[in-house]
Amino acid sequence: MPTRPGSLPNAAVEMPGSPRSDLVARMAPTVFLLLWASGFGVAKIGLRHAEPLTFLALRFGLIVAVFLPVFLIARPQVPDSAKGWLHLAVVGFMIQSVYFGLAYLGMSLGVSAGTAAVIASLQPLVVALAAPFVSNERVALRHWAGFALGAAGALLVVTARDGFDASLDTGVWLCVGSAIGMAGAVLYQRRFPVAAHPVTVNLVQYAVGLATIAPLALWLETGTVDWTPELVLSLGWLIVANSIVAVSLLIFMIKRSEAARVSALFFLVPPIAALFGWLLLDEVLGLQACLGIALALVGVRLATR
């Protein structure tokens, strides 16, 4: 899809259609899905040793510490106006503070990695509803059918558990709010694209996440952290794989593809996240949940054709 001049990160180096850019575009969806889906299970491991907002503030603080010297030394491309900086900050707030913040709170209340991932996959419905008004994108009827099947599959997974648990149900609603936050980020970035290097984008967005989450952690939590090897490994993976690499790939894909199609990738996250949940946390999904995941996969096939 044609892209406005200057809308790609580091556009002077990687122009659309270049061999390097095309190779990254082909590999990006698979790599992104694996790294992004792993974050649910790995985050739950870290949440065993720290409160959710404290854990997230640690993650953001370490990422800022990594990117700040790189930014100061490399002097990468930055937005050419104050509005550009503001747009980066708004997207950072919706992804880092709303999406990750609410998801971590939900998982800390007992929502499984697979269920959290299924709820996150609902955000393409919001994107599909709003994309025609925000970025003049047309969503075909078969795409709507795919989104509907994906939502039905997610509903099957969420309702598969037995009994009522107030904290767990609160966690589910927090995860729903998390999905809305990511949908807003996708739509906002498509509506207000900013020409900036990924180093600049990540630094601004994680700095915004740190500035909003850290005060809440200090106010609402005790700040107790159990510094075990498990926690250190969890933080390391989330910083390098799930934050730096995966989010950079997400930004790259949003700028090259239609918002609704990029968001439909999230329908593929639940089965991969459920697999990581089983491998890392011994989380087992029942028959109804497995059927729901399969239905979501059919939905993503329709939505991304």
C-alpha positions as CSV (number, residue, x, y, z in Angstrom):
1,M,0.0,0.0,0.0
2,P,1.5,3.4,-0.9
3,T,2.7,5.3,2.1
4,R,3.0,9.0,2.5
5,P,6.6,10.3,2.2
6,G,8.4,10.3,5.6
7,S,5.8,8.1,7.3
8,L,8.2,5.2,7.8
9,P,10.7,5.0,10.7
10,N,14.1,6.1,9.4
11,A,12.6,6.6,6.0
12,A,15.9,7.9,4.6
13,V,17.5,4.5,5.1
14,E,14.7,2.0,4.4
15,M,12.4,3.2,1.6
16,P,9.3,1.1,0.8
17,G,10.1,-1.5,-1.8
18,S,13.8,-1.8,-0.9
19,P,15.1,-5.4,-0.6
20,R,15.9,-4.9,3.1
21,S,12.5,-3.4,3.8
22,D,10.7,-6.1,1.9
23,L,12.6,-8.8,3.8
24,V,11.7,-7.3,7.1
25,A,8.1,-7.0,6.0
26,R,7.9,-10.7,5.1
27,M,9.5,-11.9,8.4
28,A,7.8,-9.3,10.7
29,P,4.4,-11.0,11.2
30,T,5.8,-14.4,12.3
31,V,8.5,-12.9,14.5
32,F,6.1,-10.4,16.0
33,L,3.5,-13.1,16.9
34,L,6.0,-15.4,18.6
35,L,7.6,-12.6,20.7
36,W,4.3,-10.8,21.5
37,A,2.5,-14.0,22.5
38,S,5.3,-15.1,24.7
39,G,5.0,-11.9,26.8
40,F,1.7,-13.1,28.5
41,G,3.3,-16.2,30.0
42,V,6.6,-14.6,30.8
43,A,4.9,-11.6,32.4
44,K,2.9,-14.0,34.7
45,I,6.2,-15.5,35.8
46,G,7.5,-12.1,36.8
47,L,4.2,-11.2,38.6
48,R,5.0,-14.1,41.0
49,H,7.8,-11.9,42.4
50,A,6.5,-8.3,42.2
51,E,3.3,-6.4,42.2
52,P,1.9,-5.6,38.7
53,L,2.5,-1.9,38.5
54,T,5.9,-2.1,40.3
55,F,6.9,-4.9,37.9
56,L,5.8,-2.8,34.9
57,A,7.6,0.3,36.2
58,L,10.8,-1.7,36.5
59,R,10.4,-2.9,32.9
60,F,9.8,0.6,31.6
61,G,12.7,2.1,33.7
62,L,15.2,-0.4,32.4
63,I,14.1,0.1,28.8
64,V,14.5,3.9,29.1
65,A,17.9,3.3,30.6
66,V,18.8,1.3,27.5
67,F,17.5,3.7,24.9
68,L,18.5,7.0,26.4
69,P,22.3,6.7,25.8
70,V,21.7,5.3,22.3
71,F,19.5,8.3,21.5
72,L,22.0,10.8,22.8
73,I,24.9,9.1,21.0
74,A,23.3,8.2,17.7
75,R,21.0,11.3,17.4
76,P,18.3,9.4,15.4
77,Q,15.6,11.0,13.4
78,V,13.1,12.9,15.6
79,P,9.6,14.4,14.9
80,D,9.8,17.8,13.1
81,S,7.2,19.5,15.2
82,A,5.8,19.7,18.7
83,K,2.7,17.9,17.5
84,G,4.8,15.0,16.3
85,W,6.2,14.6,19.8
86,L,2.7,14.8,21.3
87,H,1.4,12.1,18.9
88,L,4.2,9.7,19.9
89,A,3.4,10.4,23.6
90,V,-0.3,9.7,23.1
91,V,0.4,6.4,21.3
92,G,2.9,5.5,24.1
93,F,0.3,6.2,26.8
94,M,-2.3,3.9,25.1
95,I,0.1,1.1,24.5
96,Q,2.4,1.2,27.5
97,S,0.2,2.6,30.2
98,V,-3.3,1.4,29.2
99,Y,-2.6,-1.8,27.3
100,F,0.2,-3.2,29.4
101,G,-0.9,-1.6,32.6
102,L,-4.4,-3.1,32.6
103,A,-3.2,-6.4,31.2
104,Y,-0.7,-6.9,34.0
105,L,-3.3,-5.9,36.6
106,G,-5.8,-8.4,35.1
107,M,-3.2,-11.3,35.1
108,S,-2.2,-10.5,38.7
109,L,-5.9,-11.1,39.7
110,G,-5.8,-14.6,38.2
111,V,-6.6,-14.3,34.5
112,S,-4.6,-16.9,32.7
113,A,-2.0,-16.1,30.0
114,G,-4.2,-17.7,27.3
115,T,-7.4,-15.9,28.4
116,A,-5.6,-12.5,28.5
117,A,-4.3,-13.1,25.0
118,V,-7.8,-14.0,23.7
119,I,-9.3,-10.9,25.2
120,A,-6.5,-8.8,23.6
121,S,-7.4,-10.3,20.3
122,L,-10.8,-8.6,20.5
123,Q,-9.2,-5.2,19.7
124,P,-9.5,-5.7,15.9
125,L,-13.3,-5.4,16.3
126,V,-12.9,-1.9,17.6
127,V,-10.4,-1.1,14.9
128,A,-12.6,-2.4,12.2
129,L,-15.6,-0.4,13.4
130,A,-13.6,2.9,13.6
131,A,-11.1,2.5,10.8
132,P,-13.4,3.8,8.0
133,F,-14.0,7.0,10.0
134,V,-10.4,7.5,11.2
135,S,-8.2,6.5,8.2
136,N,-10.7,6.1,5.3
137,E,-10.1,2.3,5.1
138,R,-12.7,0.1,3.7
139,V,-13.5,-3.2,5.5
140,A,-15.0,-5.9,3.2
141,L,-17.9,-8.1,4.2
142,R,-15.7,-11.3,4.5
143,H,-13.4,-9.3,6.9
144,W,-16.4,-8.5,9.1
145,A,-17.3,-12.2,9.1
146,G,-13.7,-13.0,10.2
147,F,-13.9,-10.5,13.0
148,A,-17.2,-11.9,14.1
149,L,-15.8,-15.4,14.3
150,G,-12.8,-14.2,16.1
151,A,-14.9,-12.4,18.7
152,A,-17.1,-15.5,19.1
153,G,-14.0,-17.6,19.7
154,A,-12.8,-15.2,22.3
155,L,-16.1,-15.3,24.1
156,L,-16.0,-19.1,24.2
157,V,-12.6,-19.0,25.9
158,V,-13.6,-16.4,28.4
159,T,-16.8,-18.2,29.4
160,A,-15.1,-21.7,29.6
161,R,-14.2,-21.4,33.2
162,D,-16.5,-22.7,36.0
163,G,-17.9,-20.7,38.8
164,F,-17.8,-17.0,39.7
165,D,-14.8,-15.2,41.2
166,A,-15.1,-11.5,41.9
167,S,-11.4,-10.8,41.6
168,L,-11.0,-12.9,38.5
169,D,-14.0,-11.3,36.8
170,T,-12.5,-7.9,37.6
171,G,-9.3,-9.1,36.0
172,V,-11.3,-10.0,32.9
173,W,-12.8,-6.5,32.6
174,L,-9.3,-5.0,33.1
175,C,-8.1,-7.1,30.2
176,V,-11.0,-5.8,28.1
177,G,-9.9,-2.3,28.8
178,S,-6.4,-3.3,27.8
179,A,-7.7,-4.4,24.4
180,I,-9.5,-1.1,23.9
181,G,-6.2,0.7,24.7
182,M,-4.3,-1.1,22.0
183,A,-7.1,-0.5,19.4
184,G,-6.9,3.2,20.2
185,A,-3.2,3.2,19.7
186,V,-3.5,1.5,16.3
187,L,-6.1,3.9,15.1
188,Y,-4.4,7.0,16.5
189,Q,-1.1,6.1,14.8
190,R,-2.8,5.5,11.5
191,R,-4.6,8.8,11.8
192,F,-1.5,10.8,12.9
193,P,1.6,9.1,11.4
194,V,5.0,10.5,12.6
195,A,8.3,10.4,10.8
196,A,10.8,9.2,13.5
197,H,13.4,6.6,14.1
198,P,12.3,3.5,16.1
199,V,14.9,4.5,18.8
200,T,13.1,7.8,19.2
201,V,9.7,6.2,19.1
202,N,10.6,3.7,21.8
203,L,12.3,6.1,24.1
204,V,9.4,8.5,24.0
205,Q,6.7,5.9,24.5
206,Y,8.4,4.0,27.3
207,A,9.3,7.3,29.0
208,V,5.6,8.1,29.0
209,G,4.8,4.7,30.3
210,L,7.3,5.1,33.2
211,A,6.1,8.6,34.0
212,T,2.5,7.4,34.3
213,I,2.9,3.9,35.8
214,A,5.7,4.6,38.4
215,P,3.7,7.2,40.4
216,L,0.7,4.8,40.5
217,A,3.0,2.0,41.7
218,L,4.4,4.2,44.5
219,W,0.9,5.2,45.5
220,L,-1.0,1.9,45.3
221,E,1.6,-0.8,46.0
222,T,4.2,-1.6,48.6
223,G,7.1,-1.7,46.1
224,T,8.3,-5.1,47.4
225,V,10.3,-7.0,44.8
226,D,11.6,-10.6,45.2
227,W,14.9,-10.5,43.2
228,T,15.1,-14.1,42.0
229,P,16.7,-15.5,38.8
230,E,13.2,-16.1,37.6
231,L,12.3,-12.4,37.9
232,V,15.6,-11.3,36.3
233,L,15.1,-13.6,33.3
234,S,11.5,-12.5,33.0
235,L,12.4,-8.9,32.9
236,G,15.2,-9.5,30.4
237,W,13.0,-11.3,28.0
238,L,10.2,-8.7,28.3
239,I,12.6,-5.9,27.7
240,V,14.5,-7.2,24.8
241,A,12.1,-9.5,23.0
242,N,8.6,-8.3,23.9
243,S,9.3,-4.6,24.3
244,I,12.1,-3.5,22.0
245,V,11.9,-5.9,19.1
246,A,8.1,-6.7,19.1
247,V,6.9,-3.2,19.5
248,S,9.3,-1.9,16.8
249,L,7.9,-4.6,14.5
250,L,4.4,-3.6,15.3
251,I,5.1,0.1,14.5
252,F,6.8,-1.0,11.2
253,M,3.8,-3.2,10.2
254,I,1.2,-0.5,11.1
255,K,3.0,1.9,8.8
256,R,3.1,-0.5,5.9
257,S,-0.4,-2.1,6.1
258,E,-4.0,-1.2,6.7
259,A,-4.9,-0.8,10.3
260,A,-7.6,-3.5,10.3
261,R,-5.4,-6.1,8.7
262,V,-2.5,-5.5,11.1
263,S,-4.8,-5.7,14.0
264,A,-6.2,-9.0,12.8
265,L,-2.8,-10.5,13.5
266,F,-3.8,-10.4,17.2
267,F,-6.3,-13.2,16.6
268,L,-3.3,-15.5,16.1
269,V,-1.8,-14.5,19.5
270,P,-4.2,-16.6,21.7
271,P,-3.1,-20.2,20.6
272,I,0.6,-19.2,20.8
273,A,0.1,-17.6,24.2
274,A,-1.8,-20.6,25.4
275,L,1.1,-22.8,24.3
276,F,3.5,-20.6,26.2
277,G,1.2,-20.7,29.2
278,W,1.2,-24.5,29.1
279,L,5.0,-24.7,28.7
280,L,5.9,-22.1,31.3
281,L,3.0,-22.2,33.8
282,D,1.3,-25.5,33.4
283,E,-1.9,-23.7,32.4
284,V,-4.3,-26.1,30.7
285,L,-7.3,-25.0,28.6
286,G,-10.4,-27.2,28.4
287,L,-12.3,-28.4,25.3
288,Q,-14.5,-25.3,25.1
289,A,-11.5,-23.0,25.3
290,C,-9.6,-24.9,22.6
291,L,-12.7,-24.8,20.3
292,G,-12.8,-21.0,20.9
293,I,-9.2,-20.6,19.9
294,A,-9.8,-22.7,16.8
295,L,-12.7,-20.5,15.9
296,A,-10.6,-17.4,16.3
297,L,-8.0,-18.9,13.9
298,V,-10.7,-19.3,11.3
299,G,-11.7,-15.7,11.9
300,V,-8.2,-14.4,11.3
301,R,-7.9,-16.4,8.1
302,L,-11.0,-14.6,6.8
303,A,-10.0,-11.2,8.2
304,T,-6.5,-11.2,6.6
305,R,-7.2,-12.7,3.2
